[in-house]
Structures are given as C-alpha cells and as structure tokens.
Amino acid sequence: MSDPLLLPELRGMLLENDAAGLKEFCEVLHPATAADNLAELSPTDFWKVLSCTNLNRQVEIFEYVGAGRQRQFVADVDRQHLTALLEEMAPDDRADLLESLDPDQLEALLPLIAQAERSEIRKLLSYPDDSAGSVMTTEYASLPEDITVREAINQLRLQAPNRETIYYVYVLDEGRRLRGFITLRKLILARPETLLSQIIERDVISVRVDDDRELVANKMARYDFIAIPVVDEQNRLVGIITHDDVLDVLQKEATEDVHRMGAVDPFDENYLEASFILIWRKRAAWLSCLFVAELLTYTALGRYEHAIKAVVVLSLFVPLCISTGGNSGSQAATLITRAMTLGQVKVSDWWRVVRHELAMGLALGLTLGCIGFLRGYFTSPEKLDGADRMTLAIVIAQSTATICLWGTLVGAVLPILFRRVGVDPAIASSPFVATFVDVTGIVIYFNVAYAHGLIT
Amino acid sequence: MSDPLLLPELRGMLLENDAAGLKEFCEVLHPATAADNLAELSPTDFWKVLSCTNLNRQVEIFEYVGAGRQRQFVADVDRQHLTALLEEMAPDDRADLLESLDPDQLEALLPLIAQAERSEIRKLLSYPDDSAGSVMTTEYASLPEDITVREAINQLRLQAPNRETIYYVYVLDEGRRLRGFITLRKLILARPETLLSQIIERDVISVRVDDDRELVANKMARYDFIAIPVVDEQNRLVGIITHDDVLDVLQKEATEDVHRMGAVDPFDENYLEASFILIWRKRAAWLSCLFVAELLTYTALGRYEHAIKAVVVLSLFVPLCISTGGNSGSQAATLITRAMTLGQVKVSDWWRVVRHELAMGLALGLTLGCIGFLRGYFTSPEKLDGADRMTLAIVIAQSTATICLWGTLVGAVLPILFRRVGVDPAIASSPFVATFVDVTGIVIYFNVAYAHGLIT
C-alpha cells in the first residue's frame, strides 16, 4: 500500500543522502503512512531512514510495519539499536513481535533488554494465543481514589507520555484491585476540588486475563468503550485492551472464520505478498483431506452399481441430489457458526437450534421437493428407459426433501458439537459439511428409489 | 442477553410499583446492561420503567436497545414522550431508528420534531445505506485555530455535554473547512498560553461522505483513530465516525460477507429471535436458485448417458470430480473475496491474481491428480467392466487436475468481475461458484474420457 508519489521521492532522498529530507519524511507523515512506504525498502535502507529521526518516532513508525516485514527488518539491524527500540515499544506490540521470532533469536535478544522490561515480556508471552492477556497492554493510566480532581489531572499529565490512553483512567486500591474508573471527559468537567471517590464509576465492566479475545471484542462492541480493563482472578488490574486492538482482533477473527469456511487453513499475511509455498501448503492440505473424504462417494455409489446399470436415468440425478445436501448444509452451518461467533447462540442452546432447524429443514425441503418433483415428472421419455414417470418424480421429490432436511440438521449440529469439544466451529465449514452430506445423500437417494420400487 | 438475577428483580419492582428501585435500576447499571434486561419487558412496562429516570438517561438506555425491539417500543408510546426522546438522541442513532420505521410512521413523526433537528434528520437519511454519511454523527467538537490552549479547553468544557467525543477536536476555518486536528491529550499536556495554530496536526486523514463504510473501517483499523472526520467535496467537515460505530460496521460487514458466502441473503437480526418466515424467505430464495441452476447437471450428464451405459464405472467418479471443482473454486473465491474486503486486492490487480491462481491451480491440481491417479488405478477389477485400468487412472487424474485448475480460476476471477460491475463479490460465494463448476466439471470429465478413448 505504498504511495506511487511518495515512494520514488523517498528513494531519491536516499540516493542523495538527504538526511534533512528523510527526517521530515519520518516526522510529517502519519507514522502508518510512513511505515507503508518504508516497508518497501531493503532492511539497510529502512534503518538508514529511521536513524534520521528520534527514537520515539522510530518506534511509532516501526509499530505500524506489518508483522512479516518487521521480522525481516529485525534480522538485519545491530543489536544495540534493536534493544533501544524494543525497550521503547508498547508492551503489546513488542510481545507480538518477539513471539513471531525464532526461539533462538528471542533467547539471544532477551538478555540485552533491561530487567524490568524482560519480566514484563516473559509475562505477556506466557498468555495463551487467543486470550485477553495476549492482546492487552500494561501501559494504562491509574490513580488512587483519595485525591482531588485537580491532583488527578496533574498526575495524569505526568503519566501521559507513556500510557496507551489517558482517556479512561482506572482507580485502584493499595492492592492494585480495581475500585472504579473515570473518563478524562468527566474529569475536566468536574470541579477541581471534588474528590475522585465522589465521582468515579464503581460498576466497572472488565474481562479476565484468560477470557477469549472474541468475547472481549463482543463486549467492547456492546459497551462502546475506548478501552476495557483486564483483571486477574483476584480482580487486580493487569492491563487494558484498547479500541484499536479490538478492531484488529475483530478483523483477524473474521478473516480466520471466513478462511475456515472456505476450507483454507487461516493465515494473516497479505494475499498478494504471502509466500507461494506457504499458501499452497495451507490450501493443498484442506483440499487433499476433502478429496480423500470425497473418495467415499465412489464407494457409496459403487454399492448401487447394479441399480445404475438397470435404470441409468437415476445416475443423472445424483449430482442434483447431493448438491442439495451440500448447499442446505453449508447454509445452516454458516448461520449457526456466525451466530455463535456473535455470542447469539451458546452450546446450551443446542436443543432450541435443533428444533428451529428441524422446522426450517422441513420447510426448505418442501420447497425444493416441489421443484424436484416437476423436474422428475418432465424427464424426456427416451431417458426414462421404461421407468415409471410418476414414480421417478416422487423419488426425486422425496430424496431432495429428505436430503435437504438432513443437510440442514447436520449443518446446524456439527458447529455446536465442535464448539462443545473445544474445536473452532468454523472448521465445520461449508466444504466439510458438504462432503459429509454428499456421501450420506447418495445412500438416502438410492434407498428412496428402492422403497418406491424404482429399482429392485 | 438478559441477566437471570436482574430480570426477576426488575419484574418484582414493577409489580410493587417501586419507583425508587426502578430509578436506581436505570441509573446504577451500565445503560447497555439496563437495556438488555428492559428489552425483555412489554412496551408498556418498558416505558413505565424508563419514566422513572431523567430524559438523558432514558436516551442513553434506549440507544442500546436492539433495532427490532426499538421499533416495537416506538409503536407503543405517546407521541410527546417519543418526540422528546428523539430530539435528545445522537443524530446517527436517531437516523438509524427512523430509517427502520414505515414511511407513514416516519412522516407522522417528523412534523413533531423541532425544525433544526428535522433538517438534520432529512440530511442524514439522504445518504446511501453503506456510505460514510450513513454511519457518521454530526455532534463533533470543533475549535477555531486562533485561540490559546486555555481558551480551547474552556470552550471544550462548554461543548462536551452534547458531543459524541471531545478526545479528538477538529480545527475549522470560517468556511467550516478542515484545517487540522488535535487530541485532548495533547491539549492538556500543552502550556495554557500556547496558540492552537502552533500545535495542531495539519496532515489530517479523513474520509469523504460518499465513501463506502468498508473503506472507513479499513482506514480506522490502519490508523488506530478514536474518530475519523468526514468531509464533503469542498473539504468541509460534515461529521465524524467514532471507534464504536466502526466496530459495529466491521461486525455487520463480516456477518454480511459470511452469510453471503454461505448462500444466505444477509440479515441483521439475532438468529434465535428473528422471525421464521423472514429467515425461511432468505434461505429458500438462495437454495431454490442454486437448485434450479444445479438442474443443469442433469442436462449435462444426460448428454453422456450412452457413455455411462457403456462404461458404468465412469458414473461412480462423477461426484468426486465435480466436488473437486466445487472445493477448489470456493477456496479461491473465499481468499480473493476476503483479500478484497481487507483492501489487499483491487480490481486493477486482476492480472496478478490470475497469474497467481494459475500457478496455484496447477500446483493444487497436480496434488489432487496424484491422489486421483492412485484411486483410479486401484479400482477393483469387477467394477472395471473391461475398461483399461491404466487408462481409467489417467482419465481420473487428468480430470481432477483440470477441474481443480478450472475451479480455482473461476473462483478467483468471479469475485473480481462482480466487484468490477458493482456487485458485492461475496455473492460469488462458495455455493455459487460450486454450482457453476459442477456443471462445467461434468463436461470436462467426459471429454477427457473421450480423448483417452475410454468411451467412444
């Protein structure tokens, strides 16, 4: 996402060694814009440009560089520069970067970092990947409750330079337990001599450090906070998660879900920039699994070979019947998975979901069955091969209706089952459900044909 | 999402007409929590509880009630109360509510609302549904640039009560053109006598009022803003979009995309609460379309009926071959659609995408072809019916490879094509692509069989 005008200008300044110009480039643009363009440079040039500005600005820009490029740049800079940078970075961004490094690289770096930061890093790295702890930052603003508004604002001025946000301020007791919170807006509207304890909000909505980040995102979306406090099991404040991190979480989770639904092992990288081999692996793995599973359709169909030989027209309807199951199954799976992601459906709701989808599957099955009946009835005589037109129509109608109901139920139940056993329900995705229903659909279809005496 | 403890307590207080308790209920809880529980009440009870608190708090709670319930409550309250409420609501929330009403209801309400608000409403309602204008609010904080920091903070105190946020303040000239912006954090850190013009950020990143809301969400996610200014074609500030609205947009867009991918006409309602008929319509419409399209597989297969009669084993591999196309197609469609949503791929990148997917389709096709070859080769002799084992293996391998390549290309190109003609690329979803590739897959499969002389 580099700029077609800025990037050549940047390269020009590099060629001319225009330190003043490079400094201006770093300091005038929004750090995200600067980062977008600097990411196109070689590591050597990247660090050359960054060195033209102060460490603070370097950190701001570096934090906006994408994860993949960050890793590459980090591999190619002298240790001292890197250490200074790491010590200044926001704890959550730093933890993300360090987590993406090789263990060897990480172990070589850690001893160079100051003791205080080091234990901070180890702590943040210890939280599981999708937990609130892994996205929070420890740089929150906090105040005691027994001071006045005037003192509070003065203390905030001192804290401001290295806090992620000062718009939400948390009030803690001596044990760092969360007692309340107040917004900066309320602070500057209050009379300076008012005591904090009189005006703070005591009903604080927080998340636990081991909560899933998806739950955090849903809470933030519900309550419209700029930041949400993260507490441990003793209600001690351990960090905050800010609105921008939640936005990232939401985007990442949506990408993950969408990828899983499309039978791709999720990846974070930019589609056009990711490595071919990586993407091939992630796609081939799923496609091969589905292909192998789909081999079962051959086995299932093989059992009815004699029936096909007797009434060839039956084989012509096979793709129609099984795709009906696939489509209705992926529809139900999609709806339930999304509703679970949004927190609308919980595992305990399974019985309501089943009842609902049973009725829906019947209604949808009837709809498709009617169309199927018409198609079966108007099969051209030379294709019928002696089979009875009406019987064929009834077989097609009943099969599509049954398979549609079956697909809908499977699609609804699988995601709940997956969530129940702790697997991401998005895995019970369209292609997965479709493959499963393809095989069973064949069995249903031929059994309906037997039942109506179309084959013997 | 009502609380199993709070709701019975609330009902109890209502029975006892405990006005003081109801007032406390409204004022102590977070308005979102209060709204979650109040939404379970009948309209009469809902308004009875709300009346126990002041108008400001009523508005705060009402804004958190879901769209569907809001509509029901609004239909059952006296006009005067409703008018007072509407006049106090945030312009963006109010516009959302009014937009969801029947045109008759809306026209009956508008004359009761004060003139100034009314023209505001008409303006916000005039922006197209998915535009920045439709999600922005007009209640932003703004300042002239020729005042001091002290004066600025004093002016902000006056503006604060009815501004959505005062953490980002926009600096405008006399023509309301956007000249710069400053954060409250920077303001309270600056020396009181400093002139605003000396410290404001002049490189303001903004969006246009007719920009797509998806673009707004991507910009906010990139730049980590709390709010982004919305300007018209003359760079005049017309509103702001805040972080919480962007979070909602992102969630809604993700739901829309996921639903489309699963062949459901998107809907906003809670899955468990939405009306059966509504959901049936949204699901049946798509399933029927796909079913009718899938009827073409019968027609396609029908053309090869004589071939199936001659070599029945061929028909046993049909589901395998066509599902290969469906899976590889939905995989590619998913990846490209998501990359377009995230702004990573633009229509102008189509050639890069095609080249990329051509290579990927070949690699994936080879992978599946190898598995297909083995399966074809180990077909049990009694199924072969005189067909040559090696020829069959080659036909299966070549068909799956070709169909996989074809599916990948179709899946990659269709979303780009859809976006190019202004249709949401998510419509080119898995089931849509799968159905298309199913039909063409049959043709490819039998033509490969002809080419190798397996059928004549």
Interface residues (C-beta under 8 A of the other chain):
Chain A: M1 V28 L29 H30 A32 I153 L156 R157 A160 I166 Y167 L184 R185 I188 L189 D203 I205 A217 M220 A221 R222 Y223 D224 F225 I226 H243 D244 V246 L247 D248 L250 Q251 A254 T255 D257 V258 H259 M261 G262 A263 V264 N270 Y271 L272 F276 I279 W280 R283 A284 W286 L287 S288 L290 F291 V292 E294 L295 T297 Y298 L301 G302 E305 I308 K309 V312 V313 S315 L316 F317 V318 P319 L320 I322 S323 T324 G326 N327 S328 S330 Q331 A333 T334 L335 I336 T337 R338 A339 L342 G343 Q344 V345 D349 R352 V353 H356 A359 M360 A363 L364 T367 L368 I371 G372 R375 K383 T400 C404 S430 P431 A434 T435 D438 I442
Chain B: M1 V28 L29 H30 A32 T33 I153 L156 R157 A160 I166 Y167 L184 R185 I188 L189 D203 I205 A217 M220 A221 R222 Y223 D224 F225 I226 H243 D244 V246 L247 D248 L250 Q251 A254 T255 D257 V258 H259 M261 G262 A263 V264 N270 Y271 L272 F276 I279 W280 R283 A284 W286 L287 S288 L290 F291 V292 E294 L295 T297 Y298 L301 G302 E305 I308 K309 V312 V313 S315 L316 F317 V318 P319 L320 I322 S323 T324 G326 N327 S328 S330 Q331 A333 T334 L335 I336 T337 R338 A339 L342 G343 Q344 V345 D349 R352 V353 H356 A359 M360 A363 L364 T367 L368 I371 G372 R375 K383 T400 C404 S430 P431 A434 T435 D438 I442
